[in-house]
Amino acid sequence: MITAFVMIQTVADSIPECAQKISELDGISEVYSVAGDWDLIAIARVRNHEDLAEAIANRLSKVDGVVETTTHIAFRAYSQHDLDAAFNLGLE
């Protein structure tokens, strides 16, 4: 599974509408409105790079109101939740 974080700038008055449209796209698992340089951050989870190109370049970037995107592909996940799941043997 490939995970990517997509930073998104939108037209200022269309953030909620863009977030809703983006959240409905295949390959997009979550969308967050955020403070800072970007308006939204979407998390894409797909099986291969071709699916990532389809989800971001061919769908997300063409949503009305999206002005700019920057994509960061994740190599490895580090989280306490993942570590707990990996070592939980169900002996409780």
C-alpha positions as CSV (number, residue, x, y, z in Angstrom):
1,M,0.0,0.0,0.0
2,I,1.3,3.4,-0.9
3,T,0.5,6.4,1.4
4,A,0.8,10.0,0.3
5,F,0.1,13.3,2.0
6,V,-1.2,15.9,-0.3
7,M,-1.0,19.6,0.8
8,I,-3.7,21.6,-1.0
9,Q,-4.3,25.3,-1.4
10,T,-7.8,26.3,-2.5
11,V,-9.7,29.4,-3.4
12,A,-10.3,31.0,0.0
13,D,-14.1,30.8,0.1
14,S,-14.3,27.2,-1.2
15,I,-12.4,25.2,1.5
16,P,-15.4,23.2,2.8
17,E,-16.7,22.4,-0.7
18,C,-13.3,21.3,-1.9
19,A,-12.7,19.2,1.2
20,Q,-16.1,17.4,0.6
21,K,-15.4,16.8,-3.1
22,I,-11.9,15.6,-2.4
23,S,-13.0,13.2,0.4
24,E,-15.3,11.5,-2.1
25,L,-12.5,10.7,-4.6
26,D,-11.3,7.1,-5.1
27,G,-7.9,6.7,-3.4
28,I,-8.4,9.5,-0.9
29,S,-8.9,8.1,2.6
30,E,-9.0,11.3,4.7
31,V,-9.1,15.1,4.3
32,Y,-8.2,17.6,7.0
33,S,-8.6,21.4,7.1
34,V,-5.5,22.8,8.7
35,A,-3.9,26.1,9.8
36,G,-0.7,27.3,8.2
37,D,0.5,27.6,4.6
38,W,-2.0,25.0,3.3
39,D,-5.8,24.9,3.5
40,L,-6.3,21.2,3.4
41,I,-4.2,18.0,3.7
42,A,-5.5,14.8,2.1
43,I,-4.2,11.3,2.7
44,A,-4.1,9.1,-0.3
45,R,-3.8,5.3,0.1
46,V,-3.5,3.3,-3.1
47,R,-2.0,0.0,-4.3
48,N,0.5,1.3,-6.8
49,H,2.0,4.5,-8.3
50,E,-0.2,4.5,-11.3
51,D,-3.2,4.7,-8.9
52,L,-1.6,7.5,-7.1
53,A,-1.1,9.4,-10.3
54,E,-4.8,8.8,-11.2
55,A,-6.0,9.9,-7.8
56,I,-3.9,13.1,-7.5
57,A,-3.0,14.3,-11.0
58,N,-6.2,13.2,-12.8
59,R,-8.8,13.7,-10.1
60,L,-7.8,15.8,-7.0
61,S,-5.9,18.5,-8.8
62,K,-8.9,19.0,-11.1
63,V,-11.4,19.6,-8.4
64,D,-13.0,23.1,-8.8
65,G,-11.4,25.5,-6.3
66,V,-8.0,23.6,-6.0
67,V,-5.3,26.1,-6.8
68,E,-2.0,24.2,-5.9
69,T,-0.9,20.8,-4.5
70,T,2.3,19.3,-3.2
71,T,2.5,15.6,-2.6
72,H,4.8,13.8,-0.2
73,I,5.0,10.0,-0.5
74,A,5.5,8.1,2.7
75,F,8.2,5.4,3.0
76,R,7.5,4.0,6.4
77,A,4.9,4.6,9.2
78,Y,5.9,5.0,12.8
79,S,3.2,5.2,15.3
80,Q,2.4,3.8,18.7
81,H,-0.8,2.4,17.4
82,D,1.1,0.3,14.8
83,L,3.7,-0.9,17.3
84,D,1.0,-1.9,19.8
85,A,-0.8,-3.9,17.1
86,A,2.4,-5.6,16.0
87,F,3.3,-6.8,19.6
88,N,-0.2,-7.5,20.9
89,L,-0.4,-11.3,21.4
90,G,-3.9,-11.2,22.9
91,L,-2.8,-12.6,26.2
92,E,-4.7,-10.0,28.3
